[in-house]
């Protein structure tokens, strides 16, 4: 977290043995409906020498979304886990 503004700066993703798998950086924040959102997300994969950079522009929140978009069928052979929260 950035101590000056409370924005998320980076996340480090570790393997079970503590090895760093990925580092994710969040940059170039802008306000979208009074919420700070990063316009650039950079993912570094340690050991694979690869980098993915996502850049966003003209971000906005959808006002109305058909909830059926999120009603996805469960693939055959996948065990369902019911979460209570």
C-alpha positions as CSV (number, residue, x, y, z in Angstrom):
1,X,0.0,0.0,0.0
2,X,1.1,3.5,-0.7
3,X,1.4,5.2,2.7
4,X,0.6,8.6,1.2
5,X,-2.8,7.8,-0.4
6,X,-3.7,4.2,0.6
7,X,-3.7,2.9,-2.9
8,X,-2.6,-0.7,-3.6
9,X,0.9,-0.6,-5.2
10,X,1.9,-4.2,-5.5
11,X,1.1,-7.8,-4.6
12,X,3.6,-10.7,-4.3
13,X,2.2,-14.2,-5.0
14,X,4.1,-16.9,-3.3
15,X,4.3,-20.7,-3.8
16,X,3.7,-23.0,-0.8
17,X,7.5,-23.1,-0.3
18,X,7.8,-19.3,-0.2
19,X,9.2,-18.9,-3.7
20,X,8.0,-15.8,-5.5
21,X,5.8,-16.8,-8.4
22,X,4.4,-13.5,-9.6
23,X,4.6,-9.8,-8.6
24,X,1.7,-7.6,-9.6
25,X,2.1,-3.8,-9.8
26,X,-0.8,-1.3,-9.9
27,X,-0.1,2.1,-11.4
28,X,-1.5,5.2,-13.1
29,X,-4.6,5.5,-10.9
30,X,-7.6,7.6,-11.9
31,X,-11.0,8.3,-10.3
32,X,-14.0,6.5,-11.7
33,X,-17.2,7.6,-9.9
34,X,-15.0,8.7,-6.9
35,X,-13.2,5.4,-6.7
36,X,-9.5,5.2,-7.4
37,X,-8.8,2.5,-10.0
38,X,-5.4,1.6,-11.6
39,X,-5.2,2.2,-15.4
40,X,-2.1,0.0,-15.6
41,X,-1.5,-3.4,-14.1
42,X,1.8,-5.1,-14.6
43,X,2.3,-8.9,-13.9
44,X,5.9,-10.1,-13.6
45,X,6.4,-13.9,-13.6
46,X,9.6,-14.7,-11.8
47,X,11.6,-17.5,-13.2
48,X,9.8,-17.4,-16.5
49,X,11.1,-14.0,-17.6
50,X,7.7,-12.9,-18.8
51,X,5.8,-9.7,-18.3
52,X,2.1,-8.9,-18.9
53,X,1.0,-5.3,-19.0
54,X,-2.7,-4.4,-19.0
55,X,-3.7,-0.8,-19.7
56,X,-7.2,0.5,-19.3
57,X,-8.7,3.8,-20.5
58,X,-12.1,5.4,-20.5
59,X,-13.3,3.2,-17.6
60,X,-16.8,3.4,-16.4
61,X,-19.2,1.2,-14.3
62,X,-22.1,-0.4,-16.0
63,X,-25.3,0.8,-14.5
64,X,-27.5,-2.2,-15.3
65,X,-26.2,-5.7,-15.9
66,X,-28.3,-8.8,-16.6
67,X,-27.7,-11.1,-13.7
68,X,-28.0,-14.1,-16.1
69,X,-24.5,-13.2,-17.4
70,X,-23.2,-14.6,-14.1
71,X,-25.3,-17.8,-14.0
72,X,-22.7,-20.1,-15.5
73,X,-23.2,-23.8,-15.9
74,X,-20.9,-26.1,-13.8
75,X,-18.7,-28.1,-16.1
76,X,-19.1,-31.9,-16.0
77,X,-16.8,-33.6,-13.6
78,X,-16.3,-30.5,-11.4
79,X,-17.2,-30.9,-7.7
80,X,-19.4,-28.1,-6.4
81,X,-18.4,-26.4,-3.1
82,X,-21.2,-24.4,-1.5
83,X,-19.8,-21.3,0.3
84,X,-21.9,-19.9,3.1
85,X,-20.5,-16.3,2.8
